[in-house]
């Protein structure tokens, strides 16, 4: 069913209008996907730059930590004359401290992975 406007030309049929709407929806969806892809790529680049900064900072901090360890071993020389004993003592100390830190982090990660409210117990 075609209608004619005042100038006498036929207007589009309902099928033509629906086809154009479908084409417009496809165009909009494609544009939205392209925009989402570009935003995702930008976010990945920013995250990669931030991660590189964290890694570089961690390396520098690790070098500083190693220097502190050496200083502690040297500082113990008047108390413990054997170098091998000082090294073993410091290694054991750092293993214990490192293990405690790992344990705390694992406990926190497990707690974050299972965010059940306190007081709620699950059946095992």
Protein Blocks (a to p, Z undefined) as FASTA:
>chain_A
ZZddfkopacddfklmmmmmmmmmmmmmmmmmmmmmmmmmmmmmmmmmmmmmmmmmmmmm
mmmmmmmmmmmmmmmmmmmmblklmmmmmmmmmmmmmmmmmmmmmmmmmmmmmmccehia
cdZZ
